[in-house]
């Protein structure tokens, strides 16, 4: 059983963002690809084991310090393998200090048949900081025609802004997954789902544009998306009958949205397209 740890801090020094604390323990590793002109300092997080099995535990901490601007993205899709024993546990903590910008850009987490995943993401945002983050779940290996019938999917989010709880959410499916995945009042046959979460004082200002983007990007046959805002937390939800269609739309929205929010280039990192 793996016990991986990854801690990374971005710090503002002489008007530029630099790397601060870095700590990593197998199977987690940070890579630092060239981010490109006009982009924030970027770290790519990879799992060197090639996937996670029952009993594995990952502890991930990312902080963007006062006035810093950083981005962490997944280097590739994460695979959660079948288990007959304990669950996989992933604990993610994101922190943005005063005046900071932090992006947490996911790639898919692929849930294999009879896999068991419990993941918690806690986001702590200063009053004048901004965080753009999200997650994507793929239910089964589409190329193999796999459909989930058994397992555990527990995806929990908690967002605090200026020390106060601003938003929380839990997706929990256990044992028999067929009803939850197929029922019209639940996931309605989706093969993948995702969320995009933006936390910032200006979040309500971007709600109408997010809904327009969702309507423009979504295809009624394969993809549905919509946005809502709770105080200073804007949440975009995605459901896809095709995981690849969801991924494409998710990337287009992310690129446009970050450009609208912070003026960064409206493109996805090169690793996203590999």
Secondary structure, DSSP 8 states (H G I E B T S, - for coil): --EEEEEEEEEEETTEEEEEEEEEETTEEEE-----TT--EEEEEEETTSSB-TT-EEEEEEEE-TT-EEEEEESS-EEE-B-SS--EEEEEEEEE-TT-EEEEE--EEEE-TTBEEEEEEEEEE-TT-EEEEEEEEEES-GGGT----EEEEEEEEEEEETTEEEEEEEEEEEEE-HHHHH-TTTTTT-SEEEEEEEESTTGGGGHHHHHHHHHHH--TTTEEEEEEEETTEEEEEEEESSHHHHHHHHHHHHHHHHHHHH---SS--GGGG-
